[in-house]
Amino acid sequence: MSSGPPAGGDRHINIQVSPEMMAGVYANFANVSHSDYEFTITFARAHHEFEGGEIPAIVVARVSLAPRFIPELMAALAENYSRWEAREDIKNLPEFEGSSGSGDQDQIEE
């Protein structure tokens, strides 16, 4: 038996998320660094309302990535951002105004 990919088909990754990880974490700041062998993205929650010279930030996740993976990640981010941006642009059309309230909730008028 062969343990390789199915003949004539693409391989798909089945992502499973544990209940503990399902909620994810919130970050409003990211720092990217790299070495010869990896890229590291540090995600943090910065407290921008803090008044002072330094803004405190708490690291919520740190991810190290292989350099070969970075182009795929950048392409996926660009594609998803483009879809999000198109959806936001549609919301700003005059035809769309009035069909939704503030935020993501729809208003129902009688």
C-alpha positions in Angstrom: 0.0 0.0 0.0 1.1 3.5 -0.7 1.1 6.1 2.0 1.4 9.1 -0.5 -1.3 11.4 -1.7 -4.3 9.9 -3.4 -3.8 9.3 -7.1 -5.1 12.2 -9.2 -6.2 14.1 -6.2 -5.1 17.0 -4.0 -4.1 16.5 -0.4 -6.2 18.4 2.1 -5.3 19.2 5.7 -8.1 18.4 8.2 -7.7 21.1 10.9 -9.1 20.2 14.3 -9.4 22.7 17.1 -9.7 21.7 20.7 -12.5 23.3 22.7 -9.8 25.2 24.8 -8.5 26.8 21.6 -11.8 27.4 19.9 -12.3 30.9 21.3 -8.9 32.1 20.0 -7.2 35.2 21.4 -7.5 38.9 20.5 -4.5 40.9 19.3 -4.4 44.5 18.1 -0.6 44.5 17.5 1.9 42.2 15.9 5.7 42.2 15.6 7.5 40.3 12.9 11.1 39.2 13.2 13.3 36.7 11.4 16.5 34.8 11.6 18.3 32.7 9.0 16.0 29.8 9.8 12.6 31.1 10.8 10.1 34.0 10.9 8.5 34.8 14.2 5.2 36.7 14.6 4.5 37.9 18.1 0.8 38.9 18.7 -0.1 41.2 21.5 -2.9 43.1 23.0 -1.8 46.7 23.4 -3.5 49.1 25.8 -3.7 52.2 23.6 -5.8 54.2 26.0 -2.8 54.2 28.4 -1.4 57.7 28.7 2.3 57.6 28.9 5.4 57.3 26.8 5.3 53.5 26.6 2.2 51.6 25.7 1.9 48.4 27.7 1.2 45.3 25.6 0.6 41.7 26.7 1.8 38.9 24.4 -1.1 36.6 23.6 0.6 34.3 21.1 3.9 33.8 19.4 4.2 31.8 16.2 7.4 30.7 14.5 7.2 29.8 10.8 9.4 28.2 8.2 10.6 30.8 5.6 9.1 28.5 2.8 5.7 29.0 4.3 5.7 32.8 4.4 4.7 33.4 0.7 1.7 31.1 1.2 0.7 33.0 4.4 1.1 36.3 2.7 -1.1 35.2 -0.3 -3.8 33.9 2.0 -3.8 37.1 4.0 -4.0 39.2 0.9 -6.8 37.2 -0.6 -8.9 37.3 2.6 -8.2 41.0 3.2 -9.3 41.7 -0.4 -12.6 39.8 0.2 -13.2 41.6 3.5 -12.4 45.0 1.8 -14.9 44.2 -1.0 -17.6 43.4 1.5 -16.9 46.6 3.4 -17.1 48.6 0.2 -20.5 47.1 -0.7 -21.8 48.1 2.8 -20.9 51.7 1.9 -22.9 51.8 -1.3 -26.1 54.0 -1.2 -28.2 51.0 -2.2 -27.0 49.1 0.9 -27.7 51.9 3.4 -30.8 51.4 5.3 -30.7 47.7 4.9 -28.5 47.3 7.9 -28.1 49.1 11.2 -24.9 49.9 13.0 -22.5 47.0 13.2 -23.4 43.6 11.9 -27.0 43.6 13.1 -29.9 44.1 10.7 -32.8 46.4 11.6 -36.3 45.2 11.0 -38.9 47.9 10.3 -42.6 47.3 10.3 
